[in-house]
Amino acid sequence: MFGDLMGKLKETQQKVEETKNRMESVLIDEHSSDQLLQATVTASRTIKSISIDDKLLEDKEQLEDYLILVLNKALDKAEGIYEHEVAAVAKDGMPNIPGMDMFK
C-alpha cells in the first residue's frame, strides 16, 4: 500500500512539473481599453512582447501608467491560469484521505 502511494505521489509530481512546463507555451494577450498598448505574457508569468502605439511615446507618464495597468492585468490572468492548472493536476493525483481536503 505504501509503495502504491509513493508511486502515485511521484507520478503526480511529474505531472505537476509537466504542467508547469506547459504553462510556458500558454499565451495571454492583454491590451489597454483604447488598444494603444498590448502585451503578451505566458501563463508562467514571462513577458513575451509589448507593442506600443506611437501616440503613447509622446507622453512618458501616460506610457508608464499604461504599462503598469496592462502588465498587471496580464500577469494577474496568467497567475490565475497557472494556479488553476497546477492545482487541478495536483488534486487529481492526490490520494483520497479523509480530512485532507487541501485542494478545494
C-alpha positions in Angstrom: 0.0 0.0 0.0 2.8 2.4 0.9 4.6 1.6 -2.3 1.4 2.3 -4.3 1.0 5.7 -2.5 4.6 6.7 -3.2 4.3 5.7 -6.8 1.1 7.8 -7.2 2.8 10.8 -5.5 5.8 10.5 -7.7 3.6 10.3 -10.8 1.6 13.3 -9.6 4.8 15.3 -9.0 5.9 14.5 -12.6 2.5 15.7 -14.0 2.7 18.9 -12.0 6.2 19.6 -13.4 4.9 18.8 -16.9 2.0 21.2 -16.4 4.4 23.9 -15.2 6.5 23.5 -18.3 3.4 23.6 -20.5 2.4 26.9 -18.9 5.4 28.5 -20.7 3.6 27.9 -24.0 0.2 29.2 -22.9 0.0 32.9 -24.1 -2.2 35.6 -22.6 -2.8 38.7 -24.6 -3.9 41.9 -22.8 -4.4 45.5 -24.1 -5.4 48.9 -22.9 -9.0 49.9 -23.4 -8.0 52.1 -26.4 -5.7 49.5 -27.9 -2.7 51.8 -27.7 -0.7 49.3 -25.7 -0.7 45.5 -26.0 1.2 42.9 -24.0 1.6 39.1 -24.3 2.7 37.0 -21.3 2.9 33.3 -20.7 0.9 31.6 -18.0 4.1 31.1 -16.2 4.3 34.9 -16.0 7.0 35.6 -18.5 6.6 38.8 -20.6 6.9 37.8 -24.3 6.0 41.0 -26.1 4.9 44.6 -25.7 3.5 46.7 -28.5 3.2 50.5 -28.0 1.4 52.8 -30.3 3.4 55.9 -31.4 0.9 58.2 -29.7 2.0 56.9 -26.3 5.6 57.7 -27.0 4.8 61.4 -26.7 3.7 61.2 -23.0 6.2 59.3 -20.8 3.9 59.4 -17.7 0.9 58.1 -19.6 3.1 55.3 -21.2 4.3 54.3 -17.7 0.7 54.2 -16.4 -0.4 52.1 -19.4 2.5 49.7 -18.9 1.7 49.2 -15.2 -2.0 48.7 -15.8 -1.8 46.3 -18.8 1.1 44.2 -17.5 -0.5 43.8 -14.1 -3.8 42.8 -15.7 -2.0 40.2 -17.9 0.1 38.9 -15.1 -3.0 38.5 -12.8 -4.7 36.5 -15.6 -1.6 34.4 -16.0 -1.3 33.7 -12.3 -4.9 32.6 -12.2 -4.5 30.2 -15.1 -1.2 28.8 -13.7 -2.5 28.2 -10.2 -5.7 26.6 -11.5 -3.9 24.2 -13.9 -1.3 23.2 -11.3 -3.9 22.8 -8.5 -6.1 20.7 -10.8 -3.2 18.3 -11.6 -2.1 18.1 -8.0 -5.7 17.4 -6.8 -6.3 14.7 -9.4 -3.2 12.9 -8.2 -3.7 13.1 -4.5 -5.0 10.0 -2.7 -8.4 10.3 -1.1 -7.6 10.6 2.6 -10.5 11.7 4.8 -9.9 15.0 6.4 -7.2 16.0 3.9 -9.2 18.3 1.6 -6.2 20.5 0.7 -7.3 21.4 -2.8 -10.9 22.7 -2.7 
